């Protein structure tokens, strides 16, 4: 049966190899079951319900990717997008988390439509590589700022906006230690470096009285506090349309980049460098986002950590199915997830930020018309505390700079349209 569904022999793999790859991928991304509920809890959502929604959304996405697309690519609620959900849509713009879930749901619908009508390639290709790299770096810096803030390392200041907090406090020390542990373990090739760091810091919190013991295993909490609670009544407001676009935009490029990276690592591209069954893979991603919004979590997306499983030998969708099964098993570890303090995940956010900023090395810094928009989008995203605002200002800067420098050939209809949409948002929203 497995051979018929996943074509193991054709992909020169085996059941054992795929299971090992699935376990490897899961260990590299399991941190999300601790980080995501803690993040969305700040938006006013029920921690236990978000924990269940996170596990279920990840499992659904992995199972669809495995059985339908037959790729060793795992999915879960994305880092960065959950921060945008909490701190921008709910915190800064003042929408309820129910309305934010409605925006996630609509972005998933739009993504599914784009995948089915096959115009995704046009959208992706119309966006300059420099802006894509800048957006990834900006989200990384945004996550870093959130991590430093939650650790108490960076605090508000009436004189300088931000300043250094008490770095000798227990949360600050534990956050820094968590980051250092991740780097040390990752340097030694430990696939579960992030997960192990979270568990070690949580254990230290228990030891020194910073965390109250709640148990390890129990029946899963109820998902009803967030299930089908999305509010679609405000999704067509001008300001909310830009939010839906931001969710869609980030997910679109995150997914596209992940699919290509994993496929290249695993030798899954065809002779022309294209990814077979691309539409199925994109449909799996968008369907998981829709399901996740219905369950009660932010955007579900493909994880670059899937490359760890591919490096371990994963070549088919069976790898993704194994990851999905492990996420379902994680449902019974809700008490452990509830004990994880903010400082245990702060180091994780800083580490993810470091990975997301690595793409800046690919920017053509010798071309000032390409480099300047990258700086605009990557710096203004954390400083305005808004992913959507950073993206918008980056596109506007790109259009203005290229026009003023006479580089008209670098512009296309997609860039101009997106930039003008954001101009309208800033003027009238």
KOLNURO-8524 format. One line per 4 residues: number of its first residue (from 0); their letters; for each residue x, y, z of C-alpha. Coordinates in pm, whole numbers, plus 50000, padded with zeros to 5 digits. Layout:
N
NUM) a) X/Y/Z | ...
//
This chain:
429
0) xxxx) 50000/50000/50000 | 50278/50242/50094 | 50462/50161/49772 | 50151/50231/49566
4) xxxx) 50078/50564/49738 | 50428/50706/49781 | 50631/50519/49512 | 50917/50448/49751
8) xxxx) 51126/50241/49506 | 51091/50500/49232 | 51230/50762/49470 | 51505/50525/49590
12) xxxx) 51396/50528/49952 | 51250/50290/50212 | 50999/50286/50495 | 51275/50309/50757
16) xxxx) 51445/50597/50577 | 51119/50792/50549 | 51028/50738/50916 | 51372/50855/51030
20) xxxx) 51340/51160/50805 | 50995/51238/50945 | 51115/51218/51304 | 51412/51441/51215
24) xxxx) 51190/51707/51059 | 50949/51699/51351 | 51226/51749/51606 | 51351/52056/51420
28) xxxx) 51009/52225/51410 | 50831/52093/51721 | 50915/52420/51898 | 50610/52573/51727
32) xxxx) 50373/52378/51954 | 50519/52579/52244 | 50584/52913/52076 | 50259/52957/51881
36) xxxx) 50016/52923/52176 | 50232/53160/52381 | 50232/53414/52097 | 49859/53402/52022
40) xxxx) 49776/53407/52391 | 49900/53767/52388 | 49621/53841/52139 | 49366/53725/52395
44) xxxx) 49318/53371/52266 | 49282/53064/52487 | 49623/52898/52527 | 49492/52540/52538
48) xxxx) 49266/52585/52238 | 49547/52740/52031 | 49775/52452/52132 | 49521/52203/51993
52) xxxx) 49461/52416/51683 | 49836/52436/51622 | 49882/52059/51640 | 49573/51985/51428
56) xxxx) 49650/52247/51162 | 50005/52115/51133 | 49882/51755/51112 | 49622/51841/50846
60) xxxx) 49877/52028/50636 | 50136/51751/50662 | 49888/51476/50577 | 49754/51663/50272
64) xxxx) 50108/51742/50154 | 50207/51379/50202 | 49910/51200/50049 | 49813/51448/49775
68) xxxx) 50141/51615/49671 | 50375/51332/49781 | 50650/51568/49898 | 50860/51542/50219
72) xxxx) 50756/51892/50321 | 50603/51960/50663 | 50366/52242/50752 | 50270/52426/51071
76) xxxx) 50163/52776/51179 | 50439/53007/51063 | 50673/53217/51272 | 50649/53583/51178
80) xxxx) 50292/53548/51062 | 50182/53468/51418 | 50367/53779/51536 | 50196/53987/51266
84) xxxx) 49862/53841/51379 | 49920/53931/51745 | 50116/54253/51747 | 50001/54427/51428
88) xxxx) 49647/54316/51346 | 49525/54277/51705 | 49769/54493/51901 | 49838/54789/51672
92) xxxx) 49532/54800/51447 | 49292/54713/51728 | 49100/54433/51558 | 48969/54141/51762
96) xxxx) 49143/53807/51729 | 48821/53674/51575 | 48851/53931/51294 | 49220/53847/51254
100) xxxx) 49125/53481/51209 | 48877/53594/50943 | 49162/53766/50759 | 49373/53448/50779
104) xxxx) 49079/53247/50644 | 49029/53485/50350 | 49401/53487/50271 | 49386/53107/50255
108) xxxx) 49090/53122/50016 | 49276/53371/49796 | 49589/53153/49804 | 49385/52847/49703
112) xxxx) 49228/53035/49411 | 49568/53160/49294 | 49701/52805/49312 | 49409/52660/49115
116) xxxx) 49408/52920/48836 | 49790/52901/48808 | 49869/53274/48823 | 50088/53231/49130
120) xxxx) 50397/53212/48910 | 50320/53553/48758 | 50283/53711/49101 | 50601/53554/49236
124) xxxx) 50806/53641/48930 | 50683/54001/48927 | 50829/54076/49272 | 51199/54169/49268
128) xxxx) 51433/53930/49445 | 51579/54216/49649 | 51237/54292/49803 | 51179/53925/49881
132) xxxx) 51511/53909/50064 | 51438/54235/50245 | 51096/54116/50358 | 51241/53794/50501
136) xxxx) 51511/53990/50684 | 51255/54241/50813 | 51037/53968/50956 | 51347/53826/51119
140) xxxx) 51432/54159/51283 | 51068/54192/51390 | 51087/53852/51562 | 51418/53947/51723
144) xxxx) 51264/54262/51870 | 50968/54064/52007 | 51204/53808/52161 | 51419/54077/52324
148) xxxx) 51108/54252/52450 | 50957/53938/52603 | 51291/53863/52771 | 51308/54210/52923
152) xxxx) 51640/54275/52751 | 51492/54563/52551 | 51238/54791/52722 | 51056/55115/52642
156) xxxx) 51217/55451/52713 | 51050/55795/52701 | 51383/55951/52601 | 51514/55708/52338
160) xxxx) 51205/55496/52255 | 51391/55179/52355 | 51676/55103/52589 | 51844/54813/52763
164) xxxx) 51648/54647/53042 | 51780/54460/53342 | 52002/54203/53175 | 52082/54046/53511
168) xxxx) 51718/53949/53571 | 51628/53580/53566 | 51418/53599/53243 | 51692/53791/53060
172) xxxx) 51964/53548/53168 | 51752/53246/53079 | 51664/53392/52737 | 52029/53453/52658
176) xxxx) 52122/53106/52780 | 51851/52954/52562 | 51990/53127/52254 | 52346/53021/52335
180) xxxx) 52233/52661/52386 | 52063/52656/52046 | 52376/52783/51874 | 52599/52533/52057
184) xxxx) 52375/52236/51981 | 52311/52341/51620 | 52686/52378/51570 | 52724/52017/51680
188) xxxx) 52460/51904/51432 | 52174/51839/51676 | 51850/51842/51477 | 51641/51908/51789
192) xxxx) 51852/52204/51909 | 51561/52448/51931 | 51326/52203/52101 | 51592/52091/52349
196) xxxx) 51675/52452/52438 | 51309/52527/52518 | 51280/52217/52737 | 51609/52284/52919
200) xxxx) 51519/52646/52998 | 51172/52538/53112 | 51333/52276/53339 | 51563/52543/53485
204) xxxx) 51258/52761/53545 | 51100/52474/53737 | 51420/52419/53935 | 51455/52783/54040
208) xxxx) 51086/52847/54103 | 51014/53053/53793 | 50767/52799/53657 | 50485/52614/53831
212) xxxx) 50469/52241/53757 | 50146/52144/53578 | 50223/51793/53461 | 50350/51648/53135
216) xxxx) 50075/51441/52976 | 49696/51475/52982 | 49393/51456/52758 | 49395/51733/52495
220) xxxx) 49228/52062/52598 | 48908/52170/52423 | 48947/52354/52094 | 48597/52504/52123
224) xxxx) 48711/52847/52259 | 48861/52918/51915 | 48687/52670/51682 | 48491/52850/51405
228) xxxx) 48520/53179/51593 | 48651/53372/51291 | 48467/53695/51211 | 48427/53774/50841
232) xxxx) 48216/54087/50882 | 48511/54330/50855 | 48728/54157/50597 | 48629/54393/50314
236) xxxx) 48726/54714/50492 | 49015/54897/50322 | 49250/54852/50615 | 49161/54483/50647
240) xxxx) 49215/54419/50277 | 49576/54528/50322 | 49604/54286/50617 | 49469/53998/50407
244) xxxx) 49715/54093/50136 | 50003/54092/50386 | 49905/53745/50515 | 49874/53619/50156
248) xxxx) 50191/53789/50036 | 50419/53658/50310 | 50272/53307/50294 | 50303/53302/49915
252) xxxx) 50673/53379/49910 | 50751/53180/50222 | 50589/52873/50069 | 50744/52923/49725
256) xxxx) 51092/52969/49869 | 51055/52667/50096 | 50929/52440/49818 | 51218/52530/49589
260) xxxx) 51480/52501/49866 | 51358/52160/49983 | 51318/52032/49627 | 51670/52139/49534
264) xxxx) 51814/51977/49846 | 51635/51650/49775 | 51689/51642/49399 | 51315/51659/49338
268) xxxx) 51319/51915/49053 | 51266/51797/48695 | 51514/51836/48407 | 51399/52195/48351
272) xxxx) 51444/52292/48714 | 51070/52294/48782 | 50881/52131/49067 | 50635/51864/48952
276) xxxx) 50292/51868/49119 | 50351/52230/49226 | 49980/52302/49220 | 49910/52017/49461
280) xxxx) 50179/52139/49701 | 50042/52494/49697 | 49688/52365/49743 | 49802/52168/50047
284) xxxx) 49949/52486/50198 | 49643/52701/50132 | 49402/52431/50251 | 49598/52398/50575
288) xxxx) 49573/52775/50626 | 49195/52763/50579 | 49163/52468/50818 | 49391/52638/51071
292) xxxx) 49182/52956/51069 | 48868/52750/51129 | 49036/52571/51419 | 49183/52888/51567
296) xxxx) 49541/52960/51466 | 49735/53197/51242 | 49858/53114/50892 | 49986/52760/50835
300) xxxx) 50278/52740/50595 | 50553/52512/50465 | 50858/52487/50692 | 51214/52530/50574
304) xxxx) 51307/52288/50854 | 51186/52018/50614 | 51536/52032/50463 | 51658/51853/50778
308) xxxx) 51437/51557/50696 | 51544/51560/50333 | 51907/51561/50445 | 51822/51254/50654
312) xxxx) 51693/51075/50343 | 51329/51182/50310 | 51215/51177/49948 | 50840/51118/49950
316) xxxx) 50520/51231/50118 | 50558/50952/50372 | 50805/51179/50554 | 50536/51447/50583
320) xxxx) 50280/51189/50697 | 50511/51079/50979 | 50546/51444/51088 | 50167/51480/51083
324) xxxx) 50123/51173/51302 | 50377/51308/51552 | 50189/51639/51570 | 49873/51444/51652
328) xxxx) 50061/51258/51926 | 50173/51597/52063 | 49812/51677/52151 | 49860/51485/52474
332) xxxx) 50145/51711/52594 | 49933/52021/52662 | 50043/52058/53028 | 50406/52073/52918
336) xxxx) 50322/52338/52659 | 50138/52538/52923 | 50443/52546/53148 | 50680/52694/52890
340) xxxx) 50755/53053/52999 | 50807/53344/52760 | 51179/53355/52831 | 51215/52994/52717
344) xxxx) 51096/53086/52367 | 51266/53428/52343 | 51597/53270/52243 | 51413/53068/51979
348) xxxx) 51274/53383/51818 | 51620/53539/51813 | 51761/53225/51649 | 51486/53216/51385
352) xxxx) 51557/53586/51323 | 51921/53503/51256 | 51824/53240/50999 | 51580/53473/50823
356) xxxx) 51839/53749/50794 | 52097/53524/50627 | 51946/53596/50284 | 52080/53952/50295
360) xxxx) 52413/53818/50169 | 52243/53765/49831 | 52145/54134/49792 | 52335/54325/49524
364) xxxx) 52477/54593/49755 | 52671/54747/49467 | 52342/54852/49303 | 52209/55126/49527
368) xxxx) 51867/55118/49361 | 51829/54756/49473 | 51994/54789/49813 | 51803/55097/49931
372) xxxx) 51453/54938/49921 | 51594/54636/50108 | 51712/54863/50389 | 51375/55042/50394
376) xxxx) 51167/54726/50426 | 51397/54543/50667 | 51451/54837/50904 | 51104/54989/50904
380) xxxx) 50928/54658/50963 | 51054/54622/51323 | 51067/54996/51393 | 50703/55047/51292
384) xxxx) 50622/54717/51467 | 50422/54613/51161 | 50501/54360/50890 | 50232/54505/50661
388) xxxx) 50363/54861/50698 | 50719/54749/50628 | 50612/54564/50314 | 50411/54862/50193
392) xxxx) 50688/55116/50248 | 50936/54881/50081 | 50727/54861/49763 | 50666/55236/49759
396) xxxx) 51039/55300/49804 | 51124/55055/49524 | 50883/55226/49281 | 50992/55580/49372
400) xxxx) 51365/55503/49356 | 51346/55324/49024 | 51138/55605/48870 | 51365/55883/48995
404) xxxx) 51676/55695/48883 | 51531/55631/48537 | 51544/55253/48584 | 51204/55200/48423
408) xxxx) 51299/54859/48283 | 51327/54721/48638 | 50958/54791/48702 | 50665/54571/48608
412) xxxx) 50290/54584/48641 | 50289/54380/48963 | 50529/54607/49150 | 50354/54925/49034
416) xxxx) 50009/54791/49125 | 50116/54675/49472 | 50297/55002/49545 | 49995/55210/49439
420) xxxx) 49764/54994/49650 | 49976/55068/49955 | 49985/55439/49869 | 49604/55432/49871
424) xxxx) 49604/55250/50202 | 49831/55502/50372 | 49637/55798/50229 | 49281/55682/50291
428) x) 49279/55396/50545
//
